[in-house]
Every structure is written in C-alpha cells, then in structure tokens.
Amino acid sequence: MAPARTRSSPPSWLPRLALAPVLALLSLSLAAGSAAPARAATPVSIELVLAVDCSVSVNDSEYLLQMAGISAALRRPEVKRLITDHADGVALTVMQWAGTAAVQQVVPWRLLRTEQDVARFAMEVERARRAPLSYYTAPGHAILGAMLLLERNEYAGYERKIDISGDGRRNTGPPPSEARALANAAGITINGLAILKDDAGLAWYYEREIAGGPGSFVVSTDTFEDFADAMARKLFRELSPRMSERKGPPRAYTGRASARSSAVSGMRHDRPRGVSMYSGHGNSSGGS
C-alpha cells in the first residue's frame, strides 16, 4: 500500500526552504490547518493537478478548446486503459490560474478507478466555467496553488504531479523556478504543456523555468486546436507507471499496466502535426 500521510501539520520540508516572501505565504497557509485533527489519507497510484491558463492572452474560445481538449484526451481508449490499470486508482483535479495567488479549483478531487469514473470526470471538465481571475500570467503562483491542492487533499499517492499548461511567460508573481524548487523538495514532479501560438520559444522557457522532478517533461503544441492531441500524449506519459522507481511493492500491482503501455506505445512516436515533446529534468520515460 502507499505510504500513509496525515494532514495535522505543515510538511517537514517547508522550514528548510527560504526562497521568496510569497513562498512563505504557502507555509503560513498550510500551517493554518495544523489545528485540524490528523486523518489518514487514501492510498492512490498518482495524484495529478491539471492547471489551466486563464490569463487575458487566452480568449474564451481558446479556454473552451483547453477544457474540451482535456475531456477528449481523457476519453481516448489508451488513456482510459492506463487509468483503470492502476490498482489504487488515480486522483485527479482541475484548477485555473492567471496572474495572482488566487487560483480556482473548477473540478474537485475525484478518484478515478473505472471507465465510468473517467467519463463522469470528463463531463465535469467540459461543464467547468471560466473563473474571473487576472489579466497577467504567473506560473509561479500556479505551482504554489497546485501544491496547496496536493497537500490538502485526502489522498496519498505513490507519485504527485502538477501539469502547467499555458501560452505565455511569467510577467508577474514569483519566479516559477523558485516555486518549482519548493515543489520538487516536497516530492512533486511538474510537467508542462506549452502552447506556442504567440511565442515560438515557449517550450524552451517551460523546460528551463517550470518543468522539474523525476521523469518531468514538456509537451508543446503550435495552436489551441491541437491542444487535445498534446494533452493526450502528456497524460499517456504521465499515467504510465514507473515501476522501477517505487519504494516497495504496491498493493495488488501486476504487469498489467506495463503490458498496456506496450500495446499503445505508438502514441510515443506518431505525433499529430504541430505537437512536439521534450524530455525534461530527471529521468524521463517514453520517447522524446
């Protein structure tokens, strides 16, 4: 089974890091929950936050393409099989971010074990309304907000991951590389999906400043219209189990998911037009 975690106190890694004043706010926010009684967390294979850019550079049509793209990616048979093959399930949530510390969790945490769970979650994503956030772009705040969602949920994952998707570079907020350092110290991997519509070098920026942790990587797409293909490739890679990196035999795990990965390995090579993939920090799995 996955290691048990409780929510009774701030994570032990916070006092060791003094990165920027805004990161201290995260520590205080987590500490505010310290009076709550300890509670056991439900073991899951992966905890994953999908963080969607809703800054002013993303118009309403492009916002809808992102949400529809996540839904379409989740409904792909290859992705559904990877989710259902995880013996302990996958905990998934969707949040929106822009230029302030305020983020909006538009789909609550859901534990996905069956195809029916995936279908219901995909429908929730499609129906999620755009939150009134900020004009600016602060991926550092997005990372910190996603960390709070991971620390405050009721799950204990073998792997904890954050997806940051967006179409621009930081123009406000803390440096994303500092927020990334805090996340990585907490055992959280960050992957990126860079939309190159207005910035041909954005994938390089995501690679250098945002992605980090074991197996991290960046996917890029030229347009919002290709977002669904890029998201499907990213989910396929994120949800493929890294069995060799586990700290002990997980409950009821078999080679089932690995066999599925071989069956759909073409997703690593047959890229749609306009979709690229970059290896990130750490030891990546899958084609680059």
Beta strands, then each sheet from edge to edge (+ up, - down):
strand 1: 42-53
strand 2: 90-97
strand 3: 104-112
strand 4: 155-166
strand 5: 188-195
strand 6: 217-221
strand 7: 275-279
sheet 1: 3+ 2- 1- 4- 5- 6- 7+
end
